Amino acid sequence: MDRYVILGTAGHIDHGKSALVHALTGTDPDRLKEEKERGITIDLGFADLAYPDGLKVGIVDVPGHERLIKNMLAGAGGIDIVLMVIAADEGIMPQSREHLDICNLLKVKQGIIVITKSDLVEEDWLELISDEIRSFVKGTFLEDAVIMPVSSVTGQNMDLLKEEIHTLALEVDPKPISGIFRLPVDRIFTLKGFGTVVTGTAISGSISLDATVEIIPGGLRTKVRGLQSHGETLKKAFAGQRVAMNLQGVSKEEVRRGDVITVPEKIKTALVIDADLEMLKDSAINALKNRSLVHFHTGTTELVARIVMYDKELLKPGERAYCQFRFKTPVAVMAGDRYIIRRFSPLLTIGGGEILDTSPKRRKRDERIKDLEVFEQGSLREKLAIKIMQSGLHGISEAELAGWIKQELPEIKSTIKTLLKEGELIQCEGRLLHKVVRDDFSIRITAELGEFHRAHPLKPGLSKEVLKNEFRGVEPRIVETLTRMTEGVVQEKELLRLESFKISLSEDKMQLKGKIMKVLEDAKFQPPSKDELASTISINKEEAGELLKIMATEKSLVRINDSLYISMSNHSEMMENLKTFFSEKNEMTVGDFRDILGTSRKYAIPFLEYLDSNKITLRVGEKRKLLSKK
């Protein structure tokens, strides 16, 4: 498969970046009329450099003018290699410094320093400029980079520069093609006969022709009508490519620079994110105040954000902190993305860092800082475990994790499989829960049942509905499944109790049970109601209800409805009479049933409703048929 690498230019205005790209590729990146007239790159320009071995280097030519830094940022997000361009006749200039700072903060790892316009100066001047540059890049990713004088006019060292680009490009770590497809949009235009076309650098995953895509943060869905990379028509585009995508049925006005083209329902947008922040050592401000407004740049997105620092009120140049960015409009990012912040006014780059969490949970400050330390420095296993733990009893799906962190999908899947195998995670109703959360649930429910049994020693158990209300907001099926998994908890129909719990009745309560049994045995099929029973044996209604439930649990009584109970021996007699009747006849009326029990219609009706509900008889019109002989 072909290999794709993105190279970006950086440097001060009018230092010959576009002329250099033209000399390297034969493509003029100054596309727009205004750019031609003014002789500077205002917007991003694009070209490509193809090598015989299949290596394709997409070149992003970024503008150098200070007011156009945000365009530079839009191009820098997907860059693998930077060409730091410094003109021989002018040397290091303000935007040279800011561009280098930006590339450092974005963690660009590879680069070449190109001294342009070298045909305009003497050899000894070139040596002085080279020494100045070497001092300028000390302590940055360009500290050991090749410094190469070139001339776009004479062609000096152009072939050598192409060879050096090729060598560096082969060392670049490939972008994650097994990740979720993401293409931050940097340009939108319309082509007659085609409609809306967007361009950008695919930073992860792959996308095919006719695939359904989602434009976030807006959420608009459409289909990929066409794909191109540097003029070549594609059936599939991969991470690392410069991609032009023709979108079906979408107007130019419905897409904005900074939008992200991705796979539907994979990435959740955020109004709040957590990050680590590194302030530039030579930042133009004395200190960044907590809760300041800043310009936030990531990918091709630019937003205004309020920064809230976790453990500082002031952040000085060269210092680091964990912080939260709060936006008024949603941003489409993943944990692991890089970002830059610029001063609100005047516009100057002051720092940047890595996005650590796109769905932060409310935690105590010290706990949150510990979480963020893991998100910044930990392994994928540690990051996933913390994120799953933070999801609590709601749990999190594998798909949600894949949309949270910038990582290859097979690696996420493999890590989750290992965590499940080792017992650190459990699967519950399609969600992943951390063992610590499950254990906390078990401790809590066991404690609640113990407290319930102490408060209500005569009640056989706690209603499941009461427990679900305790965990309101959590999926009921998760609560039920975790309850089943809790050792020492017994479920009996709609009641829960501890396995160790047994109703322990005092002597007077045992005597009351005997009285209840005698009353119900003697009443045969005309039993008193619960309230009448309480009055008969001189106890309160609540105590009568508790004792009746206990006796039903013990199976000495049978519950007919909330108010009526009969003894087990009378229930057995009723069932024998029923079988005898149906051995001779196929249908039974209410009158027939009343007669075989020797009772009145007042009692016959609730008894029949009990039989119907337990699927012993079936009501057909005004008659019953036997369903079960149990």
N, C-alpha and C positions, 0 to 999 in steps of 0.2 A: 504493500500500500504506500502511496505517496506520503511524504512527510511535510508538514506545514509548520512554518515558524513566522512570527510577526516581528518585524523590525521597525523601530520608530526613530525619527530624527528628533533632536532636541538642541536648543541653542538660541542665541539672541537674534532679534530681527535683522534681516538683510546680511546674515553671515553666510548665505549661499546654500541653505539646506535644500531648497527646491531645485536649484541648478545641479547640486550633487546627485539628487535622485534622478534627474533627467539624464545625467551623464552615465549613471549606473545602469539604468533600465531602458532608456529611450522614450520614457513616458513623462510628459510634462504634468506634474501634480497640481499646478496652478490652473484650476478648472474654470473659475468664475470670471466673468468679464471685469468685475471690479478688481479682482486680484491681478489680472493682466495689466490693467491700467495703472495700478499702484505699485506693481512689482513686488508685492508681499503675499504670503499665504494667510488668508483671513480665516478660512474654514479648513477642515481636514482635507488633505490631498492623498491620493492613493496610487500606488504603482506596484509592480511585482517583478521579482527576479527569479527566474527558473534555472535550475541546474540539470545537467544531463543525467545525474543519478536519481532523479525524481524529487529532489528537494525543491520546495517552492517557498520562497520568502516573500511574504506580503509586506509592503513598505507603507507605513503611515507617516506622512509628512505633516508635522504639526506646526502651527504658527508660533512665531517668537515674540510678537508684540505683547507687552504687559497686559493690555486690556483684553487680550485674546487668550490668556492663560487657561481659561475654562475649556477652550477648544483643545488645548494641549492635554489637559486632564482627561478629556473625553477620549483622546487617542491613546493615552498612556496605560489605561487600565488593562489592555490585553497584550502589552508589549513583552516580548521575550528578550530582545536584544535592543540596546539603544546606541545610536550613533550620536555622540556628543560633538556637535559641530561648533568650532571656534575659528573665526576668520583670522588669518595671519596678520592682516593689516590693522586689526582693532584689538585682538586679544580677548581676555575674559571681560564680560559685560554683565550688567544686573540680571538679565534673563538667563544668562548662562548659569548663574548661581541658583536661581529659583528652579530652573528645569532640573538641575542636578539634585537639589533638595527633594523635589517631587519624585524623581526616579528612585532615590534612596528610600523615601517613605513608602513607596509602592513595592519595595523589595525586588526591583529589577536586578537580576543577578549577573548578566553578561553585558559587555559594552566595548565599543571601540571609540577612541578619541580621534576625530578627523580635523586636521588643520586645513581649512579651505583657503583658496586664493593665494596659495603658496608661491605662485608665479609672480606675485606682485611685490615680494620682499626678497632681501638678500639672505644667503645661507646662515650668516651669523645671527640675524634677527630671528630666523626660524628656531635656532638653538635656544635663544633667550625665551621665546614664546613657549617652547617645549618644557623648559625648566619651570616657568611660571605655572604651566598647566599641571605638571607633576606635583607641585606643591598644592595647587588648587584642589586636586582630587584625592589627596592623602586622607586616609580614614574612611573613604567611600568605596562602593563596589567597583569603582574605576581605578582604584589605587594601582593595580598591576596591569591595567589595560594597555593595549598597543596604542601608541601615538603615531598617526600616519599623516604626513603632509600630502595633499592632493591638489590638483587643479582641474576644475570642471571645464576650463577653456582648452588647456593643452592635453588633457587626458592623463596627466602624470599620476602614476600609482593606482589608476582605476582598476586594472586587472588584479593587482596585488590586494586591493581593498575587497574585491569580489571573493578572492580566495580566503581572506581572513573572515569574511562574513560566513562563508561556507563552513569553515572549521568551527567557528563558534556555534553555528546553527545546529551542527551535529551533536553538540554537547547539551543542548537545551532539553530539559525534561518535557516529554510530550504532555499536552493538555489532556484532561480526563475525558476521553471519548466515550467511556462507559457511564459517565455521570448524566445528570439531567441536562437536556439541551437548553442553553441560554445564549441569546444574542442581544446585547445592549445596542439599541438603535442609535446610530450617530447621524444618519441622513435619511430624509424622506423626500421623494419626488414622484412625479407621474410621467409615464411614457405613453404616448399616443398608441392606442390599440392594446395596451397592456394594463393600464391602471396604475395603482399605487405600488411603488417599489421602496423597500427600506434596505439600508445597508448597515453593516456592523461587523465586528470580529466575533466569531463564535468562540466563547470562552470555555464551554464544556459540552459534552454529549455530541449527538448527531441528529440530523433531521432529513427526512425524505420528501420527495415530490409528492404532492397530494395529502400530506399529513395535516391533521388538525392541530392548530397552534392557538395559544392564548396570548393576548397582548396585555401585560400587567404593568402598572397596577390597575388599569381600567377594567380588565376582565373581559374585553371583547374577544370573541372567538372567530377564527377564520381558517381558510385552507391555504396551503402553500401551492400557488399556481405555477411558480417557476423559480429555479435556483441557478445562480451564476456565481463564479469566482474569477475575477480578473478577465471577464469576457468569455470564459468557458462555461458552457451549459452543463449543469450537473443533475444527476438523479438523486444524489445524496450529498449533504454537506457535513463536514466534521469540525470538531474543535480545532482551533488554530488557523482556520481559513478566514480570509476576508470574504464575506458573503453578501450578495445582493438577492433579496427575496421579494418575489412578486406575490402580493397578497390578494386573495379573491374577495371581491365585494366590499372592500374597505376604502374609504375616501382618505385623501391626504390629511384632512383635518382631524381624522379619528386616531392618528398616530402622532406621537411627539418624540422628539429627541429625548433620550433618557428612559423611554419605555423599554421593556425587555420582552423579547419574543421567546416563549417557552412552551413546554408541553402542558396541556390543561390540567388543573387541579393538583399540581405538584408543589408549587412554591406559594407560601402565604405571604402577603404583604404585611408591612409593619409600620406602626406609628411611633414605636419606641424600640431602640436597640441598645445593647450593651457592647462596649468596645474597650480596647486598651489604646491609650493615646500617648504619643511621644512628641514632645515639643522640640522644634529645631533649636540647635545650640545657639545659632546666631539669629534667632527669631526677632522680628522687627518690633515686638512688644515686650515690655518689661515682665509682664505676667498676665496669664489668662485667668480672668475672674470666674468663679463658679456661677453658673446660671447665665453666662453670656450667650448672646446670639452669634452664630458663626455660619459661614457658607460651607456646606458639606458636599463633597464630590466623591462619587463612587461609580465606576464604569463610565457611562455617558450621562449619569444623573447629577443634577445640581439642585440642592434644596437648602432652604434656611432651616437651621436646627438650633434648639436651645441645649446647651451642654450642662449636665449635672454631674459633678465629680463625687465619687463615693467617699474619698477620705482627705480631700484638700479643699481649701477655699481659694487658693491661688496656685497656679501652676507656672513655674518659671522656665525660661529657656533651658533646654537640655534635660528637663525633668519628665517623669512618666507618671501616669495615673490610670486607674480604671474609671470609666465614666459611662454615662447614659446620654444618648442623643434622643431628643423628643421633637417630632415633626408635626406639622399641621396637615400635611398631605402624605399618603402612604408611600413607602419606598419598597422596591423589590430587590432584596439582597439575601445572601446566605452567610451563615457563620463561616469564617475563613476568607471572606472578601476583604480587600484592602480599601482604604479611603484616605482622603486628604481633607483638611479643614483650612479655610482661609479666613482672615480677619474680616469682620462684618464691614468695617469701613475704617481706613482705606483698604482696598483689596490686596492682601499680601498673604502668601502661604506661611502658616505658622506651625503646622504639625500634621500628624496623620497616624495611622495604625491599622489594626486588624479588627474587623467586626467579630465579636465573640459569641453573641447570642441575639437572635432575632425575635425571640418571644420570652423576654425576661420575666421571672416570677418574683413576686414580692417576698423578700427575705430580710432578716436582720442584716445590718451592714456588714458585720464581720463574716457572717455565713455567706453572703453574696460575694464578697471579695475572695473567699476560699473557692467558691464555684468558678469564678472568673479566672483564677490562677490555673485551675484544671483546664478550662476551655482554651486558655492561652498556651499552656506548656504541656498538657497531658497527651497521652496516646488516644487514638480513636476510641479504643475500648473504654478508657476512663471518661472521655467526653460523652459518649453515648450513655454510659451508666448514670452519670450525673443528670443528664437531660431526662432520662426515663424516670429517675427518682423524683425530679422536680414535677413531673406530670401527675404525681400522687395517685389517688385512687381512680382518677379519670383514665390514666394510662395514655399511651401514645402508640400509634401504628407505625409499622416499618416504613410505609410511604411518607408519613409525616416527618420521620427522621431523615429520610432521603432528601426531602425538600428543605430541611433545616440546615444541613452542613454540606459544604462543598467537598465532595468525596466521590470516588468511584463507587457505583451501586453494588458491584459484587463484593467489594471490601466491607461495605456496611452490612450486607446480608451475612457474610461470613462471620463478622464480629458478633452480630446478634445471635447467630447459631451457637457460637462458643459460649457466650454469656448464659444462654438458655441451658446448654449442656452442663455447665458448671454450677447451675442453680442460683446464679446471681439475679437472673430474671425469671419471671413466669409469664406464660401466655394465658390471658383470661378474656374470653368473649372477643377474640380478634384483636385485643390490645396487649401491649407489653407493659408489665408492671415490675417495679423493682422489688426484690426480696425484702428489703427493709420496710417498704410500704406495706407489703402483705403481712409481715410480722407485726407491725404496728397495729394493723387492722385486727389481727388475731388477739393481740393483747387487749385492745380496746373492747372488742365484743365479749371476750371472756370476762373482763372486769365488769362490763355492763350487766351481763347475765348473772354474775355473782351478786352484784348489788340488788338486782331485781329479786333474786331468790331470798336474800336477807330481808328485803322489804315486804315481800309477799310469799311467805313460806307455804301458804295453802294453794297458791296458783301453780298449775302444772308447767307453765312456761310463758315466755314473752312472745307476743304476736310479731310475726315477720313484718307486718305493715309498720309497727312502731319502730322497728329497727331501720327499715328503709327511710322513714322520716328523719331518723337520726343522721342519715347520710344523704339528705336531700341534695339534689344536683348531680349525684353520681348515678351512672346508668344502673337501674335496679338489677339487671342481670349480673352485673359485676359484683354487686353486694351479695346476691344470692350465691354465686359461684364461690366467692371468697369465704362465705359462711360455711359452705359445704367442705371447703378445704381446711377449715380450722379444727385442729385436733381438740377433742374433748367437748365438742358442741354437737348436740343431737337435734335433728329436725323431725318433728312429728306433726304431719299435716301443716297447719298454719302457725304452729308454735315452735319456739326454740327453747332449749334448756341445756344446762351443763350435764354432761354424762354422769358426773358424780352426785348430781342433785336427786334427792328423794324427798317426797313430801313426808314430813315427820309430824304426826298429829299427837296432840296432848290427850290425856285420858278423857277429858270432857268432850273433846272433838270426836273421839272414837265412839263415845256413847251417843252423840248426836247422829253419827252415821248409822248406828243401829236403829235409832228411832225413825230416820228417813226411810231406811230399807223396809221396816215393818209397815209404815204408812203406805208405801208404794206397793208392797206385796199384797197387802189387804185390799187396796183400791182396785187391783186387777186392771181392767181396761177403762176405768174412769178415774185416772190419777188426778190429784190436785195440781193446780198450777204452782209454779215456783213460789209466787207470793203467798198463795193459800197454804203451801207447805210450811213456809217460814212462820206463818201465824199459828199453825197447828202445833208446832213443836217449840214455839216461843223463842225464835232467834230472828236477827235482822235479815233483810232481803239479801244484802251483799254476802253475808256469811253463808246463807243457804245456797246462793249461786256458786260460791267457791267449793263448797262440799259436794254439790251435785256434779261439778266439773271433775273433781278429784275421783268421785265414784265412777263417772263415765270413763275416765282414763284407766282406772283399774278394771274396767269392764264388768263391774257389778251392776251398773245401770246402763241403759241405752237412751241417748238423747234423741227425742222426737223432733223438737224444735226448741227455740230459746226458752220457752216456758214449761214445756212438758217433758217429763222423763218417766220411763217405766223400768221395772226390775228386769234383769237378764232372764230370769226364769219365766216371767210373763211374756217377754219378747219371744222366747223359744216356743211358748205355747201358741202365740199368735201365728208364728211361721208354720207350725204343724197344722193348725186349723186351716191355714191358707192352702197348704199343699193338698190336704184332704179334700177341700172344696174343689180345687182345680183338677183333681184326679177324676172327677165326675163331670165337670162342666168346663167349657172353654171361656166363658165370660162371666163377669161378676159386677153387680150393681152396688151402689152405696148401701142400699137396704140389705142386700145379701151379706155384705161385710159386717154391717152393724149387728145382724142376727147371729153370725157365727162367733162374734166376740162377746155377744150379750151386752152391748153398750148402747150409747145413744149416738145420733148423728153428730152431735157436738164434738165427740171424740173420734168417731169413725173418719171424718174428713181429714183432720191432721195426721192420723195414722196412715191413711191412703196417700197423702202428699209425701209423707216420709218414704213409703214404699216406692212411689213413683220416682222421687229424687235419687233413690239408691238403685234405680233400674232393676227393681224386683218385679214391679208391675208396670204396665203401659196403659195410659188412659187413651181410650178411643171413644170420642164423644162423651157420653155419660156412663160408659162401662169401662172395665179394666180387663186386661189380658195378662197372663203370667209370663214374665220374661226370664226370671231366674228362680231356681228352686233352693237357693242357698238359705 
